[in-house]
Structure formats: C-alpha cells, structure tokens
Amino acid sequence: MESGSVFDFSGSAKMMRLKVTLIEKGLNANSNGVPTESLTGTSINRTVDELNLQWQQKVSSHYELGNIQQDSTRAEPRLFTYVEGETLPERFKSIGIPSSSAEIAPKTGYEKWMAHNAVIDLPLRRNHRVIRCDKKVMYIMAYLGSLSSSYDQRDEYVVCRITLLNERSLIFEPRLTLDGYRIQSKMGEYIATVQIWDDYFTPMVDQFNKISLVPPIPETQQFEVPEEGSTKFVSMLCIEYAEDFDYENVWIEYMTYFPSGVTCTSNNTEGQTSACSMDEDGRFHFSFTIELDFTASDISSFHVRFRVRSEDFWGRQYLAGYGSLTPLLRPGRTVYRVECWRPIKPDDPVSELREFFIGQAIDIDFFNLKEDGVISRAGMTTQSSGTLHVSVTNVLQRRDYITRETLNHMKYGAMFDRMGMRSDLYWRIMKVLMEFEEAKRQLLELRAAQ
C-alpha cells in the first residue's frame, strides 16, 4: 500500500464528513449489442454506490444486513465499513503495526541481561524503541463480487484505511487523489473516490450534547478590544531577585499607584512575597510575578513602591530597605535595578540598643506618602541597604493598532460562530458587510468634509 496523506487538525474528528463514490467502468456497445472499445477510446462509467460517512460510522455490508430493509436510494449496496473494535478478517490484521507488548518479538539473551544490569541514566533498549500512542482505525470497504450469489470475503477490497493518531493527525492510505483509486476485480474494473466535505465542518449540536467535553477556557475564546480613544495595558511585573541585604531572610511588600483617570481591573495592586533565604551567592531569589491589567486614555508610566523586611530567630523585625520604581509603558520586556535605602540614627546609642534588642528603631509610613509626588529624603540620614532586580513586560492594545478589516471580522465573527454558519456562506456575507462598512466610512468622511 502506498504512503498516505497526513492531515494535522484541531478539534474533534467527529465533525469530519466523507463522501465515498464507487464507479464501474464499462464498455461501449456496437450496433449488434457486442461490447467493444469506442473509436475515441472512451468508456461508459456508471455510479454503482455512494455513501456519506462520519468518522467511525458503521455501515454494514449487504450480507450482514440480511433481511433488514436496505436503503432504497442505493442501487447496489457495495460500500461498507469496518470501525474500531470490530473483528477484522485475518488478511487485514497483518497490515497494522503491533500495538501491544504481547505482539513484540521475544527478547534476546543480551536484552534479558541488560534488563537486570541497566545503566540508570540510560533507558532500556526495548522501551526506547517503542512509541506509545492512541490509535484508532477505520476501513472503507467495497464488495466487488456478485450480489445475487453467496457471499465471499475474498471479494472484499479496501478502498481506504483512515488512521487517527492521538486525536491530532489523520492518515489516509492510499493518499487522497482527485482521480480516485483503480480496483481490479473478477467482475471488472472499478474506480473509488474519497472526498472530505469542508462544508460539514460545523458543530453538531445533537451529538456534542451527549458527549462530556472539557469546558473551554474563556481567555482563549474571547478577545477584548478597548473603547475608542483608550489603551489597554497588561503589565507583567516580576521581582526576580534581591542582593546585598545584611539579613539571612527577607520578604518584600509592594504597592502600585496609578494616575487619575486610570481604571485598574486587577485585585493585586498591593501585597507581599513569601520569605526567602539567602543562597551561597548572597542573593534572595523570589521570581514573584504581579500581573496588572488597566485601561487609560493617556498614560506614560505608573508607580510601584517596595518595602523590604526581615525577621530573625528571636522574632525581632527589621526594616531592610525602601525602594520605588517608575517603569515605562513601552511594549516588550525591560529589566530595572531598584536601589534600596533605610533611615538610620548615627551616633545614637539608644537607637542602636533598641535595634539590637527589640528591632527596627526608625520606620516611616512609606506606602501612605503622597502617591504622585517625589519621595524626598530631606532631613533624614539614610544608607544603602541592597538592590532589587525587577523585570517588567508590557503588552498594549488599542483600536488604532488593529486594521479595520480585522475589527469587522471580530464584530461579526462571534455572531456567525454562534449560528454555526457554513464556511462558504460565511465568507459571502462577510464580503457584503465589509463593503457596507467601507461605504459607511466614505459617507461619514464626505459629510465631515462638507
């Protein structure tokens, strides 16, 4: 059997529709009624049978139907199918690839020795060469013997074998061709064609109601577009690591501030990380991610404040440092260094004793300072305490960034998807709607010019 056509797809194979046609090639007849080749070399072809199939749809042969009433629309019921789970004739079983361990050849003496003396870092040869996958097979068959005589399985011919691998790939053997497959039998020559009907790739409500599917993820089904004149921002702020702090373990408190007119839909504008201990290099690796979603008409940056704290074994709490960051809202990823500081009282023995026995002697209401103002350290004595490494990744969306054609597709696409409209009709309607939108835009420009 020649190599087949491989199709990768997404979705359910139950939505696939196949049209199978069986044609008998005949000869022209002369005036005496004797069949002969015509002068032009053409022949009379007759459609013997035709089926519209779904994936894993069982169609019985005329022998299996017996006394059951057959489809009156089929002149000669020669096409039928073998589906997954059925017992195949012995001559078809040799086509497949062994799928169970019982069908694999017995191990040699060397392999038996290796099974008891395997290298830990290396997989066993037997497990290394076998690839397990979920495979389902469907055979489209044709009976090309006499329908009036006794049934003979030797007159069963394979039109096409369809294999589904891991619900992701379809293999047609032999490969799909427009000319079909030529089959020689004792009754004559036949041509079988297999076609995939794209028009039937629409949801089947009745069948999918009976199947328990995994609920779709809303984020993958929806696409939010901001209002006219506003910009949608998604900022992924990640506290990578901290260094140069004089403590064994620290945690970080944060709070974000947005200018007036900004609508933030995230509920994590303030919070804290978990406590992290120092590693061998003197770093505290947090890898703490903060996702901020906000919408604004005009904004260039926002403000984030950090407070680094620590606690020792005796329960004494220390202020390890303050820091602030004003990231730029440009698309892409940017890495920042936030230099932290802490207030001190030099040459004050009371402050030193308090910090040694109780904890931090000086603290300021850092998070409640003026939100949009500059943090001033005037009048305070401070010292550098450490560094925070923060990365900010920004994604921006605005109507001006999207083409008008894409906006129209998004406007009408969801409605057509709910209607389950066929693909050819969908594109014809979309073409008319696109022309309407373009005419509407030109009319508004003409009115504005007047």
SEKETOR-429982 format. One line per 10 residues: number of its first residue (from 1); for each residue x, y, z of C-alpha. Coordinates in Angstrom, 1 decimal, padded with zeros to 4 digits. Layout:
BEGIN
NUM> X Y Z; ...
***
This chain:
BEGIN
1> 000.0 000.0 000.0; 001.5 003.4 -001.0; 002.2 006.1 001.5; -000.8 008.0 002.7; -001.8 011.6 003.2; -001.3 013.0 006.7; -003.5 015.8 008.0; -002.9 017.6 011.3; -006.1 019.2 012.7; -007.5 020.7 015.9
11> -011.0 019.9 017.3; -012.9 016.7 017.1; -012.7 014.0 014.4; -016.5 013.5 014.8; -017.0 016.7 012.8; -015.4 015.2 009.7; -017.6 014.2 006.8; -016.6 011.9 004.0; -018.2 011.2 000.6; -017.3 007.8 -001.0
21> -018.3 007.0 -004.6; -017.9 003.7 -006.3; -017.9 003.8 -010.2; -017.9 000.9 -012.5; -016.0 001.3 -015.7; -018.0 -000.2 -018.7; -017.5 -000.6 -022.4; -019.5 000.9 -025.3; -021.7 -001.4 -027.3; -021.8 -001.5 -031.2
31> -025.0 -001.9 -033.3; -025.0 -005.7 -032.7; -025.0 -005.2 -028.9; -021.5 -006.6 -028.5; -019.3 -004.6 -026.1; -016.3 -003.0 -027.7; -014.0 -000.1 -027.3; -015.2 003.1 -028.9; -013.2 004.9 -031.6; -012.4 007.7 -029.2
41> -011.2 005.4 -026.5; -013.8 006.5 -024.0; -016.0 004.2 -021.9; -019.3 004.3 -020.2; -018.9 004.8 -016.4; -021.8 004.0 -014.1; -022.1 005.1 -010.5; -022.7 001.9 -008.5; -022.8 003.1 -004.9; -022.4 006.3 -003.0
51> -022.1 007.0 000.8; -021.8 010.0 003.1; -019.9 008.9 006.1; -018.8 010.2 009.5; -015.8 009.2 011.5; -016.3 005.7 013.0; -019.7 005.3 011.4; -020.7 001.7 011.0; -022.2 000.7 007.6; -022.9 -003.0 007.3
61> -022.5 -005.0 004.1; -025.5 -006.4 002.3; -024.6 -009.8 003.7; -024.7 -008.5 007.3; -027.9 -006.7 006.8; -029.7 -010.0 005.8; -033.4 -009.4 006.0; -033.2 -005.9 007.3; -034.7 -003.4 004.9; -031.9 -001.7 002.9
71> -031.6 001.9 001.8; -033.7 002.3 -001.3; -031.6 005.2 -002.6; -028.6 002.9 -003.1; -028.7 001.0 -006.4; -026.1 -001.6 -005.3; -025.1 -001.6 -001.6; -021.4 -002.5 -002.2; -019.8 000.0 000.2; -019.5 -000.7 003.9
81> -017.1 000.0 006.8; -015.1 -001.7 009.5; -014.7 000.5 012.6; -012.6 000.4 015.8; -013.5 -002.6 018.0; -014.7 -004.8 015.2; -013.1 -008.2 014.4; -011.3 -007.8 011.1; -010.6 -010.6 008.6; -007.3 -012.3 009.1
91> -005.8 -010.9 005.9; -006.3 -007.3 007.2; -004.6 -007.9 010.6; -001.2 -008.2 009.1; -001.4 -004.6 007.8; -001.2 -002.9 011.2; 001.8 -002.3 013.4; 001.9 -004.2 016.7; 000.4 -002.0 019.4; 000.6 -004.3 022.5
101> 003.6 -005.7 024.3; 002.4 -009.3 023.5; 002.9 -008.8 019.8; 006.5 -007.6 020.2; 009.2 -010.2 019.4; 010.7 -012.0 022.4; 013.8 -010.5 023.9; 017.2 -011.9 023.1; 019.7 -013.1 025.8; 021.5 -009.8 025.6
111> 018.3 -007.8 026.3; 017.5 -010.1 029.2; 020.9 -009.4 030.7; 020.5 -005.7 030.1; 017.1 -005.7 031.9; 018.9 -006.7 035.1; 022.0 -004.6 034.6; 020.6 -001.4 033.1; 022.5 001.9 033.4; 020.5 004.3 035.5
121> 021.0 007.3 033.2; 020.0 005.3 030.0; 016.6 004.0 029.0; 016.2 000.3 028.2; 016.6 -000.5 024.5; 013.1 -002.1 024.4; 011.4 000.9 026.0; 013.4 003.3 023.9; 012.3 002.0 020.6; 008.6 001.7 021.2
131> 006.4 004.8 021.0; 003.0 004.5 022.6; 000.2 006.5 021.1; -003.6 006.4 020.9; -004.6 005.0 017.6; -008.0 004.4 016.0; -008.6 002.8 012.6; -011.5 002.9 010.2; -011.7 000.8 006.9; -013.8 001.9 004.0
141> -014.5 -001.3 002.1; -016.2 -002.4 -001.2; -017.7 -005.7 -002.0; -017.0 -006.4 -005.7; -018.5 -009.8 -006.0; -021.9 -010.9 -007.2; -024.7 -009.6 -005.0; -027.0 -012.5 -006.0; -024.6 -015.3 -005.3; -023.2 -016.5 -001.9
151> -021.0 -014.0 000.0; -017.2 -014.5 -000.4; -014.9 -012.5 001.8; -012.2 -012.7 -000.9; -014.3 -010.2 -002.9; -013.9 -007.6 -000.1; -011.5 -004.8 -001.2; -010.0 -002.0 000.9; -011.0 001.4 -000.6; -009.2 003.5 002.0
161> -007.8 003.0 005.5; -008.1 006.0 007.9; -005.9 006.1 011.0; -006.4 008.7 013.8; -003.3 009.3 016.0; -003.6 011.0 019.4; -006.7 012.9 018.2; -004.4 015.2 016.3; -003.4 013.5 013.0; -005.4 011.7 010.3
171> -003.6 009.4 007.9; -005.4 008.3 004.6; -004.0 005.2 002.9; -003.6 005.3 000.0; -003.3 009.1 -000.3; -006.3 011.1 -001.4; -006.4 011.9 -005.2; -008.9 013.6 -007.4; -008.8 010.7 -009.9; -009.7 008.1 -007.2
181> -008.4 004.5 -006.8; -008.5 001.9 -009.5; -009.6 -001.5 -008.3; -009.4 -004.7 -010.4; -011.8 -007.5 -009.6; -013.3 -010.5 -011.2; -016.4 -008.5 -012.0; -014.5 -005.8 -013.8; -012.7 -002.6 -013.1; -013.9 000.0 -010.6
191> -012.9 003.5 -009.5; -013.4 004.6 -005.9; -013.1 008.2 -004.8; -012.9 009.5 -001.2; -013.6 013.2 -000.6; -013.6 015.3 002.6; -016.5 017.7 002.7; -015.3 021.0 004.1; -018.9 022.4 004.3; -019.7 019.9 007.0
201> -017.0 021.1 009.4; -019.6 022.7 011.6; -020.6 021.9 015.2; -023.1 019.0 015.6; -025.3 020.1 018.5; -027.2 016.8 018.9; -024.0 014.7 019.2; -022.0 017.1 021.3; -024.8 017.4 023.9; -024.3 013.7 024.6
211> -020.5 014.0 025.0; -018.9 015.4 028.1; -016.3 017.9 026.8; -013.8 019.8 028.8; -015.2 023.4 029.3; -013.4 025.9 027.1; -011.1 028.5 028.7; -012.8 031.9 028.4; -009.4 033.7 027.8; -008.9 031.6 024.6
221> -012.5 032.2 023.3; -012.7 036.0 023.8; -010.7 038.9 022.5; -011.1 042.2 024.3; -010.9 045.4 022.4; -010.6 048.7 024.3; -013.0 051.6 023.7; -012.3 054.2 021.1; -009.5 056.5 022.3; -008.4 054.3 025.2
231> -005.5 051.9 025.5; -005.5 048.5 027.2; -002.3 047.6 029.2; -001.2 044.3 030.6; 002.0 044.7 032.7; 003.7 041.6 034.0; 006.0 042.8 036.8; 008.4 040.1 038.1; 010.6 040.5 041.2; 013.5 038.4 040.0
241> 015.9 038.5 043.0; 017.4 040.7 045.7; 021.1 041.1 046.7; 023.4 042.9 049.2; 021.0 042.8 052.1; 022.5 042.2 055.6; 020.0 039.6 056.7; 019.6 035.9 056.4; 015.9 036.0 055.1; 013.8 038.8 053.8
251> 010.3 039.3 052.2; 009.1 042.2 050.1; 005.9 044.3 050.4; 004.7 046.2 047.4; 002.0 048.7 046.4; 001.2 050.2 043.0; -000.1 053.6 042.3; -001.8 054.8 039.1; -002.6 058.3 037.9; -006.1 059.7 037.9
261> -008.3 058.5 035.0; -006.8 055.0 035.0; -009.1 052.0 035.5; -007.3 049.0 037.0; -009.2 045.7 037.0; -006.5 043.7 038.9; -007.0 042.9 042.6; -003.3 042.6 043.3; -002.2 046.2 043.4; -000.8 045.5 046.8
271> 000.6 042.5 048.6; 003.8 040.8 049.7; 006.0 037.9 048.7; 006.9 034.9 050.8; 010.0 034.9 052.9; 013.2 033.9 051.0; 016.6 032.8 052.5; 020.0 033.9 051.2; 021.8 031.5 048.9; 025.5 030.9 048.5
281> 026.0 033.9 046.3; 024.3 036.3 048.7; 021.1 036.5 046.6; 017.4 036.1 047.5; 015.6 034.5 044.5; 011.9 035.4 044.6; 010.7 035.1 041.0; 007.4 036.6 042.2; 005.1 037.7 039.4; 002.5 040.5 039.6
291> 000.0 040.9 036.7; -001.6 044.3 036.3; -004.5 045.0 033.9; -005.5 048.6 033.4; -007.1 050.9 030.8; -006.3 054.6 030.3; -006.7 057.2 027.6; -003.4 058.9 028.2; -000.7 057.4 030.5; 003.1 057.0 030.1
301> 004.0 055.3 033.4; 002.8 054.2 036.8; 004.5 053.9 040.2; 005.5 050.9 042.4; 006.9 051.1 045.9; 008.7 048.4 047.7; 009.4 047.8 051.4; 011.9 045.0 052.3; 011.5 043.5 055.7; 013.2 040.8 057.7
311> 012.7 038.8 060.9; 015.3 036.8 062.9; 015.0 033.7 065.0; 014.1 035.7 068.2; 011.1 037.4 066.4; 012.9 040.7 066.0; 011.7 042.6 062.9; 013.9 044.8 060.8; 013.3 047.3 058.1; 015.8 046.1 055.4
321> 015.1 048.9 052.9; 012.7 051.1 050.9; 012.6 051.4 047.1; 010.5 052.7 044.3; 010.1 052.1 040.6; 008.5 054.1 037.8; 008.6 051.7 034.7; 008.0 053.0 031.2; 004.9 051.6 029.4; 006.6 050.6 026.2
331> 005.9 047.2 024.6; 008.4 044.4 025.4; 010.5 043.4 028.4; 012.7 045.8 030.4; 014.9 045.0 033.3; 015.3 047.5 036.2; 017.6 047.8 039.2; 015.9 049.3 042.3; 018.4 050.7 044.8; 017.0 050.4 048.3
341> 017.8 052.6 051.3; 016.9 052.7 055.0; 016.9 055.5 057.6; 019.4 055.4 060.4; 020.4 057.5 063.5; 024.2 057.5 063.6; 025.9 058.1 067.0; 022.7 057.4 068.9; 023.3 054.7 071.5; 019.6 054.4 072.4
351> 018.7 053.7 068.8; 021.5 051.1 068.5; 020.4 049.3 071.7; 016.7 049.4 070.5; 017.6 047.9 067.2; 019.8 045.2 068.8; 017.3 044.0 071.4; 013.9 044.9 070.0; 014.2 045.5 066.3; 014.0 048.4 063.9
361> 014.2 051.8 065.6; 013.1 054.0 062.8; 010.2 053.4 060.4; 008.3 055.7 058.1; 004.8 055.4 056.7; 006.3 054.8 053.2; 003.1 053.5 051.5; 000.9 056.4 052.6; 003.2 059.2 051.4; 001.9 061.4 048.6
371> 001.0 059.0 045.8; 002.0 061.1 042.7; 004.8 063.1 044.4; 008.5 062.7 044.6; 009.7 060.8 047.6; 012.0 063.1 049.5; 014.6 062.0 052.0; 015.3 065.6 053.1; 016.0 065.8 056.8; 016.8 062.0 057.1
381> 020.0 060.2 057.3; 019.9 057.1 055.2; 022.2 054.4 054.0; 022.1 052.0 051.0; 020.8 048.6 052.1; 020.5 046.4 048.9; 019.3 046.1 045.4; 016.1 044.6 043.8; 016.2 043.3 040.3; 012.8 043.7 038.7
391> 011.7 042.9 035.1; 008.6 044.5 033.5; 006.9 043.1 030.4; 004.2 045.3 028.8; 001.5 044.4 026.2; -000.5 047.2 024.7; -003.7 047.0 022.7; -005.5 049.9 021.0; -008.1 050.2 018.2; -005.6 052.2 016.2
401> -003.2 049.2 016.2; -005.8 046.9 014.6; -006.8 047.0 010.9; -010.3 047.9 010.0; -010.8 044.6 008.3; -009.8 042.7 011.4; -012.2 044.8 013.6; -015.1 043.9 011.2; -014.2 040.2 011.4; -014.3 040.5 015.2
411> -017.5 042.4 015.1; -019.4 039.8 013.1; -017.4 036.7 013.6; -018.8 035.8 017.0; -022.4 036.1 015.8; -021.7 033.8 012.8; -019.9 031.3 015.0; -023.0 031.0 017.3; -025.2 030.5 014.3; -023.0 027.6 013.0
421> -022.9 029.0 009.5; -021.2 027.2 006.7; -017.8 028.5 005.6; -018.8 029.4 002.0; -021.9 031.3 003.1; -020.0 033.0 005.9; -017.4 034.5 003.6; -020.0 035.7 001.1; -021.9 037.5 003.9; -018.6 038.9 005.3
431> -017.7 040.3 001.9; -021.1 042.2 001.7; -020.6 043.5 005.3; -017.1 044.7 004.5; -018.3 046.6 001.5; -021.1 048.1 003.7; -018.6 049.2 006.3; -016.4 050.8 003.7; -019.3 052.7 002.1; -020.4 053.9 005.6
441> -016.9 055.2 006.3; -016.6 057.0 003.0; -020.1 058.6 003.6; -019.1 059.9 007.0; -015.8 061.4 005.6; -017.9 063.1 002.9; -020.3 064.6 005.4; -017.4 065.8 007.6; -015.7 067.5 004.5; -018.9 069.4 003.8
***
